Amino acid sequence: EGFQRGLIAALRGRNVPEAGVDAALYTGHWVRAHRLEAQLLLRHRREELVGAEWPEDVRARAETVGVELQTAVREYARRRYGRVSDANLRRIWFAVMDVPYGALKRYAHAGREVPAQIEEMIRASATAVLSG
């Protein structure tokens, strides 16, 4: 929940072109600050962590945060590209979630420090993909 709230805040940043890049970089910053939690975050989807056996209030909070993230991505698409389209949403999800998760999970799973070069590559990838 804390991770997603920070990600949403980054997407809602004032400088629209930088907000997407900041959101992509946020994952690496969060992973460095929350090494143990990062192993769970990068290994499992929210739906796998909060299943039917969890209390209703926990499941409801997880659902709310998921909806908030989807809303923030749609808002960012509108701010960045002037409209929400499937292509724009795919571009944002790829740059902000898929690339950082893929780049960071090997380090998080091994309990290793993330090299600074990875952050540079996430920045370059997000900038290129979001510029489209």
C-alpha positions as CSV (number, residue, x, y, z in Angstrom):
1,E,0.0,0.0,0.0
2,G,2.8,2.4,0.9
3,F,4.7,1.6,-2.3
4,Q,1.7,2.2,-4.5
5,R,0.8,5.5,-2.8
6,G,4.3,6.8,-3.4
7,L,4.1,5.6,-7.0
8,I,0.8,7.4,-7.5
9,A,2.2,10.6,-6.0
10,A,5.1,10.5,-8.4
11,L,2.7,10.0,-11.4
12,R,0.8,13.1,-10.2
13,G,3.9,15.3,-10.2
14,R,3.7,18.8,-11.6
15,N,6.2,18.4,-14.4
16,V,4.3,16.1,-16.6
17,P,7.1,14.7,-18.8
18,E,9.3,14.1,-15.7
19,A,6.4,12.6,-13.6
20,G,6.5,9.4,-15.6
21,V,10.2,9.1,-15.3
22,D,10.1,9.9,-11.6
23,A,7.4,7.1,-11.2
24,A,9.7,4.6,-13.0
25,L,12.6,5.6,-10.8
26,Y,10.5,5.5,-7.6
27,T,10.5,1.7,-7.6
28,G,14.3,1.6,-7.3
29,H,14.3,4.2,-4.5
30,W,11.6,2.2,-2.7
31,V,13.5,-1.1,-3.2
32,R,16.6,0.4,-1.7
33,A,14.7,1.7,1.4
34,H,12.6,-1.4,1.9
35,R,14.8,-4.4,1.0
36,L,12.8,-7.1,2.8
37,E,9.4,-5.8,1.5
38,A,10.9,-5.5,-2.0
39,Q,11.4,-9.2,-2.1
40,L,7.6,-9.7,-1.7
41,L,6.7,-6.7,-3.9
42,L,8.8,-7.9,-6.9
43,R,7.9,-11.6,-6.5
44,H,4.2,-11.5,-6.2
45,R,1.2,-9.6,-7.6
46,R,-1.1,-7.8,-5.1
47,E,-3.9,-10.4,-5.9
48,E,-1.5,-13.2,-4.8
49,L,-0.7,-11.6,-1.5
50,V,-4.2,-10.5,-0.5
51,G,-6.5,-13.5,-1.2
52,A,-9.8,-14.7,0.1
53,E,-8.3,-15.8,3.4
54,W,-7.4,-12.2,4.4
55,P,-9.9,-10.1,6.4
56,E,-12.4,-8.1,4.3
57,D,-11.0,-4.7,5.3
58,V,-7.5,-5.7,4.1
59,R,-8.8,-7.0,0.8
60,A,-10.9,-3.8,0.4
61,R,-7.9,-1.6,1.0
62,A,-5.9,-3.6,-1.5
63,E,-8.6,-3.2,-4.1
64,T,-8.9,0.5,-3.4
65,V,-5.2,1.0,-3.9
66,G,-5.3,-1.0,-7.1
67,V,-8.1,1.2,-8.5
68,E,-6.3,4.4,-7.4
69,L,-3.2,3.3,-9.3
70,Q,-5.2,2.5,-12.4
71,T,-6.9,5.9,-12.1
72,A,-3.5,7.7,-11.7
73,V,-2.2,6.0,-14.8
74,R,-5.2,7.0,-16.8
75,E,-4.9,10.6,-15.5
76,Y,-1.2,10.6,-16.4
77,A,-2.1,9.4,-19.9
78,R,-4.5,12.3,-20.3
79,R,-2.0,14.8,-19.0
80,R,0.9,13.5,-21.0
81,Y,-0.7,12.6,-24.3
82,G,-4.0,14.5,-24.2
83,R,-6.1,11.4,-24.3
84,V,-6.4,7.9,-22.8
85,S,-5.8,5.1,-25.3
86,D,-4.8,1.5,-25.1
87,A,-1.5,2.3,-26.7
88,N,-0.8,5.2,-24.3
89,L,-1.7,3.0,-21.3
90,R,0.5,0.2,-22.5
91,R,3.4,2.7,-22.9
92,I,3.0,4.0,-19.4
93,W,2.6,0.6,-17.7
94,F,5.7,-0.7,-19.6
95,A,7.8,2.3,-18.7
96,V,6.6,2.7,-15.1
97,M,6.1,-0.8,-13.9
98,D,7.4,-3.5,-16.3
99,V,10.9,-2.2,-16.9
100,P,11.7,-1.2,-13.3
101,Y,10.2,-4.5,-11.9
102,G,12.2,-6.6,-14.4
103,A,15.4,-4.6,-13.8
104,L,15.2,-4.7,-10.0
105,K,13.9,-8.1,-9.1
106,R,17.1,-10.1,-9.6
107,Y,18.8,-7.8,-7.0
108,A,15.9,-7.8,-4.6
109,H,15.5,-11.6,-4.7
110,A,19.2,-12.1,-4.1
111,G,19.3,-9.4,-1.3
112,R,21.9,-7.5,-3.2
113,E,22.4,-3.8,-3.6
114,V,21.0,-2.3,-6.8
115,P,23.8,-0.9,-8.9
116,A,23.5,2.8,-9.8
117,Q,23.8,1.9,-13.5
118,I,20.4,0.1,-13.2
119,E,18.8,3.4,-12.2
120,E,20.4,5.1,-15.2
121,M,19.1,2.4,-17.5
122,I,15.6,2.7,-16.1
123,R,15.7,6.5,-16.6
124,A,16.8,6.1,-20.2
125,S,14.2,3.4,-20.9
126,A,11.3,5.4,-19.3
127,T,12.4,8.6,-21.1
128,A,12.5,6.8,-24.5
129,V,9.3,4.8,-24.1
130,L,7.2,7.7,-22.7
131,S,8.5,10.0,-25.4
132,G,7.2,7.4,-27.9
